[in-house]
């Protein structure tokens, strides 16, 4: 599907809320696949522990879930100037957020959708982009084969 100004207006509208990306019904094996993929990507990745940049030599994603019990852990992925923030809330779902104010062009929207396509392919699961905290109302769904379905338009 072609990314148009209508897509930008209806998916990345600025109402003060974030957009969330979810992959549901996952487990630690899926999380590890994601983490292995993201560590070898060309994107700029920054990990924060309690709001401070930290370096992790740990390659086992389970470590983040152990840490989150006593610390705030956030991984920020910079793709074409759009920060995709990964939260380690639950082992059962991957959750990311983006600020729609950072998506002002078709190339920035494409960067988000390419991230979602790769994520879906790596995990062999749908990824969805929704309004903040609204996984039941997907604006965009990406299938493992890379098909992009924009429901908002």
N, C-alpha and C positions, 0 to 999 in steps of 0.2 A: 504494500500500500504506500502511496506517495504521501510524504509529509507536507502538509499545506499549512497556510496561516490559520485555517480553521482548526486544524489539529492543535497547533500551538495555543490558540485561544480557548479551546474546550478541554484540553488535557492539562496544560501548564498555566492556567489562569491564576492570577495573583489575588488571593482573598485573605492572605495572612497565614494560611495553613500550609503545611508541608504536603508533599506527595510521598506515599509509601510504596515500596516494592516488596512483594511477599513471594516466597515459595513455601507452600504449606505441606504438611504431612512428610516431614523430613526426619532424619535421625543423625546421630553423630557421624556415621559413614558419609552421608550427604554433605554435612558440614565440612568434613575433612577433604572431600573432593573439591568443594568450593575453595577452601583455604589453600590447598595445593595449587589450584589453578591461579588464584589471585596472586600468590607469592611469586609465580613465574611470569606474570603478565608484565607488560611494559608501562602500566599505569603507575603514577606516583601513589604510594600507599603510606599512610601515617597511622600509627596506633597510639591511642591516648589511654593512659591509666590515671584515673582521678583528675582528668583535665590536662595532664602533662604529657608531652610527647615522650614516648618510651621506645626502647629497642627490645624486641623479643627475638631471641634465638630459638625459642620453642617452635617446633614444627607440628606439634600435636594440638589440634584445635580444642580438645577437651580441657586443656590448660586454661583457656579463656573462660570456660564455664566454671571452673574451680575458682578462678580469680574474681569472677563477678559476684560471688557471694559476699565478698568484703571490699570490693573496689568497683568503680565505674570503668567499664572497658568500652572503647569505641574504636572502630577501624574506619578511616576515611580514605576513599578511593577517588582520585582526581582523574576524570575522563573528559578531556576537551574543555576544561574549565568548570565542569559541573562536579560538585562534591557529592558522592554517593556514600552515605554514612551507614555503616553496618553495626547493628546492635546485637548483642548476644543475650537477648531476653529469654529465649526458649530454645531447647534442643529440638523441638518439634516444628519450628518454622524459622526460616531465614527472613529477617526483616531489615530493610534499608529505608532511609529517607533521603529526600532531596528537596531543596528549596526551589520552588518554581520560578523565583526571581532570577535564578542562574540559567534558566532555559529561555533564551530570547531569540534563538534562531533555529532554522531547520537543522543546521549542523550540530548544534547542541542537543536538540531533540533526538537526532539520529544517534548521537553518542550514548544517550540513555537507552535507546532501543537496542543498540548493538550490545551493550552490556547485558541487557535482559535476554537477548537472543543467545549469547554465549553462555549465560547462566543456565538457561533452560536446556541448552544442548548438553552441557557438562553434567547436569543432574538428571536429565531425561524426565523433566517435570515442567509443567506450566509455571511461568512467572507472571505476576499481575502487578499493574500499577494502579493505585487507588488514591482517593482522597485520604487525608490523614486519619488513621485508625478506622478505616472503612473497608476491610478486605472483602466484605460481602458485596461491594459495589465496584467491580473493576472498571476502570476507564480504558485500560489497555490490557490485553492478554497476549502473551507470547507462548507459542507451543514449542515443544522440543525440536520440531523440524524447522523452526525459524519463522513460522507463519505469525504475522502480526495482525491482531484483530483489535481495532479501535472502536469500542462501544460508545464512546462519548460523542462521536460524529454521526 
